[in-house]
Amino acid sequence: MGLSLLVGPANAGKVSLLLERYLAVLGEGREPTLIVPGRSDVDRVERELVARHGCVLGGSIGTFDDVFERIAYAGATRPLATDAQQQLALRRAVARTSLNGLSASAHSAGFADTLREAIRELQAALLEPDRVEGDLAHLYASYRAELDTLGVWDRELLRAEAVARLRGQLDAWHGEPVFAYGFEDLTAAEWSLLEALAGRTDVAVSLPYEQGRTAFASLQQTAEDLAKLAGGRIEELPAAYGEVAPPALAYLERALFEEPGPAAPPLEGAVSFLE
């Protein structure tokens, strides 16, 4: 039980190895969950697993939102708000909230949309209205109250509900191993989900990262945070793109954003220019 981290540069075989381990867990008669980046990846990965194994029965493949919904709706039946319902809740919140500094702006075009984005950022960080100050705090609390009146969740509230269930209710997860790949950053809700799952089952995460490489500098904080949660359970795959790519492209992958090194190999048709 706990989180393990699989890292390496692009085309090092991280996802392929993760899928092999997913299939191995299926072969043990368990029901793993695979988290992929987007909806199109679900169909692609399903086809790839069938091509590898011939027939795949059991397990589940979905996005982070699929997992959030699975957990949240196992304990409640509140529907997800439509765009129209969210706009209604926002406009009612603005109309019913006494404002000071934002009173002039509240009547301008686009205020509700800007407010929605601000609230989304607060909810993505799992911040409750009582942790916000000023007019924004009042508007945020009023918006939440309007959603309660309508009896709906927005997407961010659903994610928060799933995290809360996972942290506080034993029946929120039943020990299914989790595999995840394809993200380069985590929202607070996604991070909290992985952290809570790691306290209940085996969680294997793949991340494109190579320490010290400029090309992966933007992922350093994510890699370090996941490494702390992994507690030493880290597997690093070596560069392997040169085994399948033309020498010029393999050189580019290794030399991108780095100091000039040995002379680059000739292109030899590795790159085509089209007009």
Buried (B, 14 or more C-beta within 10 A) or exposed (E): EBBBBBBBBBBBBBBBBBBEBBBEBBEEEBEBBBBBBEEEBBEEBBEBBEEEBEEBEEBBBBBBBBBBBBBBBBEEEBEBBEEEBBBBBBBBBBEEBEBEEBEEBBEEEEBBEEBBEBBBEBBBEBBEBEEBEEBBBBBBBBBBBBBEEBEBBBBBBBBBBBBBBBBEEEEBBEEBBBBBBBBEEBBBBBBBBBBBBBBBBBBBBBBBBBEEBEBBEEBEEBBEEBBEBBEEBBBBBEBBBBEEBBBBBBBBBBBEEEEEEEEEBEEEEBEEEEE
